[in-house]
Amino acid sequence: MNQDQTEMTRDLPVHEQTEPEDVLREECGVFGIYDFSGEDVASTIYYGLFALQHRGQESCGIAVSDTKGPKGKVLSHKGMGLVNEVFTGDHLSQMKGDIGVGHVRYSTAGGSTRENAQPLVLNYIKGTLALAHNGNLVNTPQLRRELELGGSIFQTTIDTEVIAYHIARERVRTRNVEEAVANAMKKLKGAYSLIIMSPRKLIGARDPYGFRPLCIGRRENAYILASETCALDTIGAEFIRDVEPGEIVTITPGEGIKSDRSMCFPPEKQDQTARCVFEYIYFGRADSRLDGVGVYESRIRAGRFLAKDSPVDADIVVGVPESGNVAALGFSLESGIPYGMAFMKNSYVGRTFIKPKQSSRESSVRVKLNVLRDAVEGKRVIMIDDSIVRGTTSDRIVRMLRDAGAKEVHMRVSSPPFLYPCYFGTDVPAREQLIAYNREIEDIRQIIGADSLAYLRLERLPELTLGLPICNGCFTGNYPIEPPSEDIRGEYEK
């Protein structure tokens, strides 16, 4: 960074976690906009990130530039916390610019620091780049080592900086920044949806497998790139289309949207896509559409499949908020068993929630969720959740239902059992930490204390996405890309 770049910062404390939470985490959400009318875009990025907050709650950031002002001057602000914790009206009013990118982030172990917050802003011989990335590379150590041997000095531990440096290095010998992005993509292995801001262009790129979503929208004279369509809805933009796997899109006032797939993705491989199925089961917001498939309908289908394949007599079907609710409705619609609400969720528990110590009587689960006794007392309850990772949360929720008077608790899970880690941006831990590893379903049922337990059948997964090719490596161990020989997610992470 140099004096042409203004950096406004505010750090929030990171509270100690006494034990790992038994929930899945997504790596991040990205948002970019270029307003051809010259209007300031910082506040629009803020609201876009607000809509993507579910994709990352640990840090966030915004970088903007004025395309009619001094070339290469970037204003940025980032910090630890939720969007409404990091940004104030004063921050946004100072960030003048008609082009910009934003980012919300969640990290896996060891990377929750302000230095790793995004977007990253680089000043180099050809100008400036601001980059936001969703995903995870599997060849980060090799790419990083190559750069270090060439004299590069890293300020973060994230693979996003590796991507940015490779783009900058390629830009020195290419005609334009999109060619540099294409050349860099040829070296990258893994999952990445990128939004790149150069002084006069906004660029979106998606890895050839399409692991993570990225879409294009328009509002009057402004074009938008975002992880999910719900962000477009929030700012009043119309959805244009999804960025295709392996595609690079360049947005400029002269040409609007220019697309190129040929530079980095040979046509004969264009059917080898592998979208992350958990975008539909859990990560995506229910009101989003990802690659033409509605998240809400995917979860309804998952619930219907559970009711068909693993029926059970009961009095009420309930979901574990929030992602279990829609699948529970699908189970109810298929089975005819009434859908009900069994949990009250505390909406004010955010990233800065101080988790109780293990010696304390308070359970972090009970602080976040409370059971509606009147809804479950004396009833046979079917409880739908999106996944079981370590099993600790499921065990507590089952116990809470029993303590509230539930006569029976039958658990149904709208995904297959986790048996393998994920290397492409989902925080699925090492096999030894997964409750399903080396255990039969009956063993898991006994551990969590349910009267019965069933998972979504593996062969049902393609039906959730209406036949879109998916990655199911965390369930089968069959990864679309060869995984790294060692688990480096805690060292070089997104």
N, C-alpha and C positions, 0 to 999 in steps of 0.2 A: 504494500500500500504506500502511496506517496501523498504529498500535501494537496493534490488535486481531489483526493477522496476524503469526504467528511464522514467520520464514524461516530455515531451517537450510541452510547451503551448504557445498559442498566442490568445488573445481575441480581437474580433472586436466589435465596439459599436453596440448596438441594438437601432435603431431609433424609436422614438415614433410614434405610429399609431394613427391618429386622429379619425378613425372610422373603424369598422370591414370590411374587404374586402368581397365582395359578390362572393367568389369562394370557391370551396371545396379544402380541403387539405388532403393529405395522411400523414400517420404518419412517415414512413421511408422506406429505402431500405437497404438490408444487402448483404454482399459479403464475401466469405471466400475462401482460397486456401491453398493447401498443395502440395508443389513441391518435389516429391520423389528424384529428381536429386540434391537437396540441393541448388538450386539457390535462390537468394533473391527475395521475393515476394512483397515488399512494393510498387514498381512502378506499378506492375500489379493490385494490389488492388486499387491504385489511379485511374487508367483508368477504372476499373470496377465501382468504385463509380461515376466517371464522367458520365458514361452511365446511372447511376441510379439517377442522380441529380434531375430529375423531381419528384422523390418521396419524396424529402425533401431538403429544401434550407436554413435552419436555423443553423444547426451545422453538423459537420462530424468528423470522427476519424478513426484511423488505429492502430491496435496492432499486433505486430509480435514477433516471438520467433524462436530461432535456436535450432532445435531438436537434433543437435549434440553438442551443447554447454552446459553451466551450466543449469541444469534442473530448470525450474521455472523462469528464467530470461525473462521478457517481456519488450519490448520497445514499448511505445505508445505515440501518439500525437493526440490531438483533440482540437477543438476550434469552435467558432461561425463564421458562414459564409459559403460560397460556397467552394467546393473542391479546386478550384484553388486559393482561398483566404487564406485558412488555411494551405495548403501544398506548400512548395517550393522544388526545387531540393536538397537543403542542408538537409532539413528534411528527405526526402526519402533516400538519400545516407547514412544517419546515422542509418537507421532502418534495421539492418542486421537480416535476419531470413528467413527460408524456409517454415514457416507456419504462417498464419495470418488471421485476420478478419477485416472488415471495415464496416462503417455505415454512412448513411446520414439521417438526422432527420428533421421533422417538428413537432412542439408541438402545442397543443391547449392552451387556455388562462392560463397564470400563470407559464408556465414551460420553458420559453425560456432563459435558463442559461447554462453556460459552465459546471456546475456540472452535469447537466442532459444529456450532450452529451455522446455518446457511441463510441466504445465499453466500457463496464465496465470491469475492471480488478480486480480480487480478489486474495489475497494471504491467504491461509488457511492451516490447518494441513496436508492436502493431496497434497499440491502443489499450483498451480495457475489455474485460469479459466479466460478466456476472453470471453465475451458474447455480441452478438448483437441481437436485438429483433425487429421484425416488428409485430405490432398488439396492442391489448389493452385487459387487463383482466377485468372481471366484479366483481371478488371477492378479489381485492387487499386489501381493508381495513381489512378483516378478516385474510388474510394471513400475512399481515404486523403486525397486533396486536399479532398474535401467535408468531411471531419472536421477537417482542419487549418484550413480557412477558418472553421470554427466554434469554433476555439480549442483543439482537442485537441492534446495533446503526447504523442508516441510514445516509448516506451522500448525498442522492438525494431524489427527490420526485417521481421518476419514478417506474413503476411496474417492470421494468427490474431488478432492484436491489432486489426486492422481489423474483423474479424467481431465480436469481443467488444465493441468500442465501439459498433457499430451495434445490437447487441442491448441494451446498456445504455441507449442513447438512446431506442430504441423502448419500453423497459420503463417509462419515465416516463409514457407516454401510453396504456398498455394495462392491461387488467384483471389480467393474470398474465404470468409469464415465458414461457410457451409461446406466447402471442400475440405477444410481443416477438420470439421466435425466428422465428416465421412471417413477421412483417413484415420482419425483416432478411433472411430467405432470398429474399424477392422481389427484393432488390437484388443478391444474390450471383450471379456467373456463374463457373462452373467446377466443380471437384470438391471436395466436402467431406462427410466423415462427422464429425459433431460429438457430443461428450458434454459436457453442461453440468451443473454442480452449483450449485444455488441453496441457500439455507439449509434448505429442507424438501422439495426435489424433485430428482430425477435425470432429465435429459432427453437423449434421443438424437434426432438428425436426420440425414437423408441427402439429398444433392442430388437433383433430379428425374431426372437421368440414371443415378444409381446407380454412378458411376465406381468408388468405393471401398466395400468391404464393411463391414457392421455387423450384428451379430446380438444376440439377446436370450437370456439363460439364467436358470436359477433353481437355487438351492441352499437347501433348507429354506425359511427365511423371508427369504432375500436374493435380490434380482434383480440381474442383471448385464448390462451392455452391453460388447461387445468387438468388435475388428476381425475376429477369426477364431474358429471353433469350437474350435480346439486350445487356446485359453486357457480355455474352459469345461471341457474335459476335464481340464486340468491341476489345476484347483481342485475337481474333483468335482462340477461343476454339470451339469444337464441342459439340452440345447438346446431352446428353445421355438420360435423362428422367426427369420427374418431381418427386419431393418427394411427396409421396402420403399422403393424410390426415391421421393423426394418426401414421405416420411412423417415425422411428428414423434411420438415416443412419450414420455409422461410417466409416471414411476414414483413413486407415493406410497403410504403405508400404507393410506390410506382407499380408494383405487380400484385399487390394483395397477398394471396397465399400461393406460393410456388412450392411444388412438391417434387421430391426426387427419392427414388428407391434404388436406382440402378447402381449408385456408387458404392453401396456397402452391403447389398443383399442380393446375391445372384438369383434370377427368376426361378431356377429349378428348385430352390429351397423355400419358396414362399409359402408352402403348405405345412412347413414344419414349425408351427407355432405351439406355444405352451403357456397359455394364460394361467395365472395363479388361481386355482379354484376357490381359495379362501377369500378372494376379493368378493365373491358372490355369497359365500356362506357367512362371512363375518365382517371383513374390513369395510366394504363399500357401504355407504349410507343407503337405507332402504329406498329412498326416493331417487337414487341414481340409476342410470343405464350405462353399462360398461360393454363396449363393443356390440351394441345393439341388443343386449339382453338386460332386462330389468332385474335389479337386485331383489326387489320385493317379490316378483313372481318366482325367482329362483328359490327363495326361502319358503314360499308357499309350497312349491313342488317338493322340497326336501321334507317338509312336514307331512305332506300327503304320502310320500314314499315310506316314511316311518310308520304311518298308520296302516298302510297296506302290508308291509313286510314284517312288522313287529307289533301286532295289535295286542291290546290288553283291556280288560274290563275296568272301568273307573268312572268316577262321578264328575271329574273336572280336568281340563287340560290347561296348564299354565306354562308361561315362558320365563326364563331367567333374563331379566332386562340387560341390554336392549335387544341384542341380536337374536335371542331365543324367542322373542314374542311373535314374530311373523311365522316362524316355523311351527310354533304352537298353534297358531290360527289355522295353518294348513292341516295339521294333524286333526284338529277339531272338525274342519270342513269335511275331511275324508271319513272320519270315524263316526261323526254324529254326536260325539261326546261334547258337552258344553265347554266353550272357551271361557276362561276366567282370569282374573288378576289376583295373584297371590303375594306379590312383592311390592312394597313401596321403596323406590330408589331415592336416595338423597342426591339431588342434582347439584349440590354445592360442594361435593367432594372432588376437588381438582388435583392438579399435580402437587400442590403444596400441602396436601393432606398429610399430617404428621401421624405416621402409623404407630399404633400402640406397641409398647415393648412386649416381648413374649411373657414377661412376668405379670403383665397387666391383665385384668379380667376382660377388658374391652377387646372384642375381636374386630379386625378391620372389615371383615365381611359384614358383621352386624351393624357397623357404623354406616356402611354403604347401602345395605338392604335390610328391610324389616318385613316380617311376614304378616299378612292380614289374617288374623286368627279366624274372623267370621267367615272368610272365604274357604278355609281348608279344614276347619275343625270337624272331626267325625267323617271325613270324606276320603275316598281313594283318589289320590292325586297322580296325574301324569305330568312330570316336569321335563320340559324341553330346554336343552342348552346346546350351544353351537359346537362345543368341544370339551374334552377333558384332557388337560395337559399333565400336570403332576398329580391331580386328584385331591389336593388339600381343600380347595374351595368347594368342590362338589360334596365332599364329606360334611362340611359345615352347613351347607345349604340344606342337605337332606335332614340333618339333625335339627335345623331350625324349623323345618316343616313338621317334623315329628313333635317337637316341643310345643308347637302351636296346635297340636291335636289331630294332625293328619293320621288317618287310620292305616293307609298304605302310601308308599311313595315309589312310583315307577319312573325311572329315568330313561329318557330317549335322547340321543345325541345326533344332531343333524350333520355330522361328518363321520367318516370312518376313524378307527383308532390311530393315533399318532405312533409310528414305529421308528421313524428316522428324523434326523434334524433337517432344517431347511437352510440352504445357503444363498437364497435369492431374495432376501429382504423380509422374511417373516421370522419372528423370534421364537422358533421352535427349538428347544434346548437339545443338548446331547442325549443320546438314546438312554443312558443310565438314569436320567432324570424323568423320563416319560413313564407314566404309570402303566401303560399298555406294553411296555418292553418286557418280554419274557414272562408275561402273565396272560392267562385265559380271561375271557370276559367274566366268568363266574368269580374268579379271584378279585377282579376289579369291583364287581358288585358287592362283595363282602367288605372290601376296604372302605367303600363310600357309604355302606349301610343302606342301600336301596333294596326294595322288595324284588325288583327286576331291573335289568339294564339291557339296552340294545343300541347299536350304532347304525348309522346309515350304511347300506351296503355299498361296497366299492364300485360295483357295476352301475350304480345309479348316478355316479358323479357326472358323466357326460350329459345326462338328461337335464341336469341343473342348468347347464349353459347352452342347451338346445343344440348340442353337437359341436360347439366350438372346441377345438383342441385345447387340452388343459395340462398343467403340470400336477401330478399327484405323487411326487417324489417323497413327501413326508409320510405318506401312507404305504408306499410300495418299495421305496428305495431305488426306483427306476427314474433317474434324473435325466432331463433332456440335454444337460451339459454335464460332462464329467466333473464331479465335485473335487474340491481341493484335497490333497493327500492328508492334510491336517486341518483341524478346525481353527481357522484364523479369525473368526467373527469377533472375538473379544479384543483383538489387536488392531485389525484394519476393518473398521466397520462404518456403515452408512449412518 
